[in-house]
């Protein structure tokens, strides 16, 4: 699934220009976003994941218009920030299982397979 970002800008109420005319095309696969603190990485991710609105620009995820089709985007895309401060004493496996239930995956076996797969993909699986 291709992600296309065009002319994306975001300025916060305190005057900080977090994103300024960002243009990216990202093809399917793994992609890493690197930069120093304050470079706009978190602002970009919050905007792509529909947690905040940009001032201008467009984001297309496959056939979805991210800024218009928020609910459909949320069914497809998950975002876990580095510092999220929720459930600090729960294991990654239990948290992912809980989130899968919230996403509507009721079948326990299906959730277990999905969680195990995700833990392997992210190198969080305990041996």
N, C-alpha and C positions, 0 to 999 in steps of 0.2 A: 504494500500500500504506500503510495507516494504522498509526501507532505510538501505542500507548496505554500510558502509564506511570501506575500508581496506587500512592500511599502508599509510594514508594520511599525507603528510608533506608539509610545506610551510615555507620558509625563505625569508624575505624581503631583498631588496638591502642594507639596513643599517645593516644587520647581525642579526636582531631579528628573532629567531626561534618561529614563531607564532603557528605552528602545528608540532608536532613531532611524527610520526608513530601512528596516531589516528586510532583506530579500534572500530567501533560501529555497532550494529544492532538494529534498532528502528522499532518496529511493528506499525501498524495502531493505530491511536488515538492521544491523546494529549501528548506532551512531553515537558518538561521544561529543559532549558539549563542554569545552574547557575554556577557562578564562579566569582572570583575577577577581577577587571580591569587588563587587560594584560594577562588573562588566555587563550585567543584564541577564545572566543565565536564568536565575530564578524568576525574574519578570517574564522572560520569554516562555518558560515552562508553565507558569501560572496562566498566562494568556492562552497558550495552546490547549491547556487542559480545562479551559472555560471557567477558571476561578476568578479571573478579572477581565475586564473589557479593555481593549486597546483604544487609543484616541483615533487611530486611522489604520487603514490597511485591510488585508484579507488573509485568511488561512483556509486552505483546502486540504482535507485528509481523505484521500481516495475520492469518492464521489460526494463527500459531506462538506458543506460549508460550515466550518467550525463555529463561526460567530453567529450563525443563524440556527443551526441544527444541534444545539447544545445537548439535548437529551440523547440523541442518537450518537453523538460523539462520546458521551460518557458511557454508553454501552460498549464501545469499542476500545477506548483509551483509558488506561489507568495511570495515575501519577502518585509517586511516593517521594516526597521531598526528603532531603538528608536529615533535617531536623523537623520532625513532625509532632513530637511531644504527646502522642496519644498512646495509651496502654503501655507504659514503660516496662512493666513486669511480665508481659505476655511474650511467648515465643513467636518467632517468625511464622512457624507452621500454624499455630493457633490463630494468629492474626489474619493470615491469608485465608484460612478456612472461614473465619468470621466474615471477612470481606466478600468472599465468594457467596456466602448465604445472603448477604445484603444485596449482592448483584443478581440474586434470583436463581442460583444454582443449588437446588434443593436435594439432589441426589448425592448421598454421602460418598459413594464410590467414585462418582464423577469428580466431586470436589477433591477427594484424596489424590486422584491421578493428576488433576490440574495443579494442586499445591505442590506435589512432589516434583512435577515437571518444572514449575517456576523456581523452586528452591535449587534444583540442579542447574538451571540456566543462569541463575544469579550467584552461584557458588556459595549458597547458604545452607546446603544440605549437610546434616551431621552424619558421619560415617559410623 
